[in-house]
Amino acid sequence: MAAHDPPNRSNVTEQVNPETADLDALASRDVLARIIDEDTTVPGAVRKALPLLTDACDRLASALEAGGRWINVGAGTSGRIGLLDAAEIPPTFGLSPEIVRGLIAGGEEAILRAVEGAEDDVEAAARDLSDLDVGPADCVVCLSASGTTPYVVAAARAARARGASAIGVTCAPGSPLSAAVDLAIEVPVGPEVIAGSTRMKGGLAQKMILHALSTAVMVRLGRVRGNRMVSLLALNAKLRHRAVEIVMDLAGLPQSEAETALAESGGSVAAALDAVRRR
């Protein structure tokens, strides 16, 4: 949909929600209650997509195991959510920031503020993927609540043209994005509290999907033991303290010995645990 086109009311993300039609007449508490009530419907919708999420998890894990990359692509809210999840992978799971990446229509400027017309720039999508040298080893996750964002749909097509696998995440079944990808994760969450404002339920669904996928993939890659993040990068005081606690708990060591094991292992929790087990 071009920027000057009228909203497409046939798209569920543009429809008017009858449950919130009187929103402007409500007291603050009731406005908040309506928003929360609508948000509580999202987890159930995401849960129904579990078979598709499982397929996506396996594809992404296989790509990373084979030396490929995971690249999130989106515009506006979707792009920012994709960037956020990608940015959390290095400190939490110790992967290089080059392995899980994010692309947003409009580039870095669009991270903090809207860039006029960026989501309609289909040429930029192909150019951005080319700049990253996306190829057959990579998996591109294309995020668009409406499933119609030109930049994202073009990115899906460009990814496949370059031999990469393309996964779509959308809240609109049967959308152009679904038709453009290898695997479509469709999570219909219904009309938004504010008609068309997909930063709300649509954004929540995409956030849930990405953090579930990224966590599950990291578990598959062996970067979690039990439910502890043994590959974290201890880049600040909180994470250094967490690293010591993990070694204490999993290796059964007192604090001083855990600190020594970490120091001898260059701060690597996994290496410290392996060294202790070899003793």
Buried (B, 14 or more C-beta within 10 A) or exposed (E): BEEEEEEBEEBBBBBEBEEBEEBEEEEEEEBEEBBEEBBEEBEEBBEEBEEBBEBBBEBBBBBBEEEBBBBBBBBBBBBBBBBBBBBBBBBBBBBEEEBBBBBBBBEEEBBEEEBEEBBBBBEBBBEBBEEBEBEEBBBBBBBBBBBBBBBBBBBBBBBBEBEBBBBBBBBBEEBBBBEBBBBBBBBBBBBBBBBBBBBBBBBBBBBBBBBBBBBBBBBBBEBBBEEBBBBBBBEEEEBBEBBBBBBBEBBEBEEEBBBBBBEEBEBBBBBBBBBBEEE
